[in-house]
Amino acid sequence: MYCYIIKESSEIPLKSHRTRPRFEKRLLNNIEYALKKEGIVDYDITMREGVITIKSSDDKVGDVVRNVFGVHKVCKALCMEFNSINDIISKAEEIFKDHVIGKKFAVRVKRAGTHTFTSLDIAAKVGEALLKYSAGVNLSNPDVIINIEVRDNVVYYILKCWGGVKGLPIGTEGRVLSLFSGGYDSTLASWLAGKRGCEVDFLHFFMGSKDITIQAFLIAKELTKWLSPYESKMIIIDITPLLSEIRVKVRNDYSQVVLRWYMYYIAQKLSSLHKYDAIVTGESVGQASSQTLKNLSVIEKSLEFNVKRPIIRPLAFMDKEEIIEKIRSLGLYGMTSKVKEVCRLAMGPVTTRAHMKILMNEVRKISKELIDVLLNTRITVSIKDTEPNTLSRLLDEFVLNVEVNAEEAVRIIKEGAVLIDARDLKDYKAWHLSNAIHVSELHKMLKKGIDFSKSYVIYCDYGTLSLAYAKMLRRLGINAFSVKGGVNKLKELLRTSNEG
């Protein structure tokens, strides 16, 4: 039977007498959850004066507990009750004599409680008992350090110690939504949010690659070993139609900034819907063109919400080398290095000092209706309960081939498909293809009951909003198609067809 001595993070004892018990109770609960998660059920746990003691025969306890936020240090020890200092000395000799053979050693003792002896008394007598087995005593630079702790009538002979992850216990500081690509930055930012006691969910933007999304999911799954007992979720939103819309409509030098604006916008919408306390990002000041201090400031100020959640950037003043070094120390470098950067939207010079007026003009070129459709087709999965192959099947809905060229669209329309115009209502009223209904009528049909026996062909200006709608309908089991390239080619073909 081992005794594990667990010391809480140094900032927990600094809490007020009203707050500290809540943090310590949460820490105890989180430790017990971590033990049971690893199948460790044979243990006895107690806490006194900021020190947690676990008695268990399981050798894995130290490795498990060291990764619980709120733990400063874990030491594995043999422990026993004693009646006199002689009991302490004789047991120390029995345990440590083999450790000092041929080596120079030092004895370090910590003591708490009322005794007839001091810490120095124990250190001197244990040193005297072990001297005959060793190469001598060296207090300044020993080969071996013998650590002993005495607490009231119990002595702990320390065998091994681990540094903990420190921080605050998960669940003491509310819930956050982390913008998560699975790269170095967003991974470390999410870990640091957990370290400050936050319950972390992940918002991942799908940009066309199933492999990247699944790899990000696996990294999030690895992070949950620190984020437990909160059961994190991943929200996945397909923004490929948004990327296409930005490429077509937004001026090149503002495209990256507009994309970041919409990422914030979507995160704020979800935070309001799901009652998150804050949004977390992995941005570092100046690391990319859209992350200059000026751009970040303008983007955040321009968000149009009655109640905006704070955007927290744990890595704001860290450089890439520091970030990667920390990722390596967490054992996550191998996984995060597999997440490749998505291609840049902009080609050539980009703005590093965005102007509010220009930014908002460019932002308004994107239909908010498109964002609503993307939000309505999001996938939300439990990281704990979802396997990668299950996620892969769900992502297949994002990469459905729902696009058809104009010639194929005309054929489907002639076979009786319903034609839907997804442009702005004012554009629809000004002109639309014969027999086309406006997309607002589609919303009414979905509420009242849509005819599943029919096919639906959707067009818009450039084929981006229509693509999002077609994917949404396919998820509902409806045979829907988006006209690739938008309305102009379809318009030309239908006119030629009618003349024929």
Summary of the structure (lengths in Angstrom):
residues: 500
radius of gyration: 30.9
end to end distance: 90.6
largest distance: 110.2
contacts: 1643
relative contact order: 0.09
helix: 44%
strand: 22%
